[in-house]
Amino acid sequence: MTLTIAGEIDALRAAMIGSVFLPADEGYDDARTVWNGDIDRFPAVIARCESAADVAASINFARHNSLEISVRGGGHNVWGAAVGTGGMMIHLGGLNAVTVDPVARRVRVGGGAMLGDMDAATQAHGLATTAGTVSHTGVGGLTLGGGFGWLGHRHGLAIDNLVSAEVVTASGQILRASQQDHPELFWALRGGGGNFGVVTEFEFRLHEVGPLIDFGLFFFDLGHGAEALRLGRELAAAASRDVTVVMGAITAPPAPFVPEQYHFQPGFAVLVAGFGNGDEHTRIAARVRESLPPLFDFVEPMPYLELQQLLDEANAWGMRCYEKALYLDELTDDAIATFTQRASSNCGPLSHALIIPFDGAYQDVDDHETAWGGSRSGYGIFIIGLATTPELLDAERSWVRSLWGALMPYANGIGAYVNTLAQFEDDRVRASYGTVKYERLAQTKAVYDPENIFHRNANIKPASPSASR
Ligand SMILES: Cc1cc2nc3c(=O)[nH]c(=O)nc-3n(C[C@H](O)[C@H](O)[C@H](O)COP(=O)(O)OP(=O)(O)OC[C@H]3O[C@@H](n4cnc5c(N)ncnc54)[C@H](O)[C@@H]3O)c2cc1C
């Protein structure tokens, strides 16, 4: 390892605005930590970048010293893509500026910003764009993999709202990619993950949202799970784009809005978020209460920012996690029966499984227009095992695998949303993109990262030079 060459580190430090951490430095442990508490790895060097030039200097340093590169946006990837042992972590935490242009309805967001940073800045102008459901997730990884959230039914994926991105490529070049400039790179960035370079700034289109939205949580006991999910399916299919319906198996949290006798009770929930004038939301709440009275419900207007933080605590930093996902073309009664029978057995109180319908604005963009490896129709099922100790995580891992296995006969293949792969098995990455997209991504990879230095991700192998375009 050439890192004993103090002069090289000094030169990197001198070249950067941001900081460089070695294992003995104060700040190193904090910087190497990622969201999944099950990941404990030790990079040889951490470059905490504050500019695109810092990122370029870090890439050049890593290449020169043959260090494996990992790129850390928000650190949420469950596999721990953002951190390796013995390599160089390019930490984007210092690149978190958010600049809103309320007239043009655009936001520019640093490549290491959290969703919460972006939402807070855009909501100050009554605006928002599609982001995920947990505010301490990174804009970077979420967007590059696709990015769905409460606003998806109305405004599509995060990538559908991406206008341009500033990228530092494997050669250290700083480019701006958009429909006009480097269009093939722009296509690949919209779903192809961190394979093509380090994005130092994203530019998104914004929409009027909130500041108040309508929220509803309807909770059903285990015995009414199948009925609840069939009702949720019906509500989702009938909802306008102003309303998002999500269903799942959850444990009632010890939250103020949950009657005390139901704290920690396992069951099934239908969650509804309304972004329109409220009438439709009111009708939905009445319909649920009449047709299948829940054990308890919580129906209130709430600030959009609160909705965006609603699941933060349930997904707190340091939790140990294992996750698997799949897509269903249809949520049949049989699939619901299997889900409800298996989701509630042998599952710890922190784990949960969500069913997310993909329709509405998700379908406004043709599949070939972006590199999104997911489905723009049907349902995504996300099975998330969470625990506080390694031993407990073993049990949750078994639960995740067993529920996933039971549902696979209903799936439309072995592919999944690449951002939810807890292991980047090569065949699942290929299956997620499909052959045509994977080959196009591989061609683009060969242009922008021919040596595959950005490989700690759902990796696209560069096409060989002889492969035809
Ligand atoms: C609690 C939780 C909730 C989630 N909720 C949602 C959700 O609602 N919707 C959704 O779509 N997904 C969700 N996800 C999945 C999430 O999209 C992925 O975990 C994503 O990878 C997180 O991005 P990150 O920047 O935080 O992660 P990181 O681990 O930092 O990065 C993930 C990958 O992206 C690369 N990367 C990150 N930033 C950049 C950048 N600026 N330039 C180049 N490469 C970069 C990294 O190298 C790595 O390969 C959730 C995950 C968790 C753990």
The ligand as a Gaussian input file, in Angstrom:
#p B3LYP/6-31G(d) Opt

LIG

0 1
 C      -34.422000       3.424000       4.982000
 C      -34.431000       3.429000       3.481000
 C      -35.492000       3.969000       2.809000
 C      -35.502000       3.987000       1.416000
 N      -36.588000       4.509000       0.773000
 C      -36.573000       4.586000      -0.567000
 C      -37.651000       5.196000      -1.267000
 O      -38.635000       5.637000      -0.675000
 N      -37.581000       5.273000      -2.613000
 C      -36.508000       4.798000      -3.310000
 O      -36.503000       4.924000      -4.539000
 N      -35.494000       4.180000      -2.683000
 C      -35.499000       4.076000      -1.332000
 N      -34.464000       3.468000      -0.689000
 C      -33.381000       2.865000      -1.488000
 C      -32.370000       3.940000      -1.851000
 O      -32.785000       4.537000      -3.048000
 C      -30.984000       3.340000      -2.036000
 O      -30.554000       2.780000      -0.827000
 C      -29.983000       4.360000      -2.520000
 O      -28.838000       3.676000      -2.931000
 C      -29.608000       5.363000      -1.459000
 O      -28.755000       6.338000      -1.946000
 P      -27.635000       6.945000      -0.994000
 O      -26.958000       8.024000      -1.746000
 O      -28.208000       7.260000       0.334000
 O      -26.713000       5.683000      -0.779000
 P      -25.151000       5.366000      -0.926000
 O      -24.976000       4.086000      -0.198000
 O      -24.304000       6.507000      -0.532000
 O      -24.988000       5.142000      -2.465000
 C      -25.654000       4.121000      -3.158000
 C      -24.987000       3.896000      -4.514000
 O      -25.099000       5.079000      -5.288000
 C      -23.806000       5.601000      -5.597000
 N      -23.872000       7.061000      -5.432000
 C      -24.469000       7.747000      -4.429000
 N      -24.402000       9.061000      -4.674000
 C      -23.730000       9.197000      -5.843000
 C      -23.364000      10.311000      -6.628000
 N      -23.667000      11.561000      -6.264000
 N      -22.693000      10.089000      -7.789000
 C      -22.401000       8.828000      -8.187000
 N      -22.730000       7.725000      -7.483000
 C      -23.398000       7.926000      -6.328000
 C      -22.880000       4.935000      -4.601000
 O      -21.585000       4.807000      -5.080000
 C      -23.512000       3.589000      -4.397000
 O      -23.131000       2.705000      -5.406000
 C      -34.417000       3.446000       0.701000
 C      -33.342000       2.889000       1.386000
 C      -33.348000       2.876000       2.759000
 C      -32.187000       2.247000       3.476000

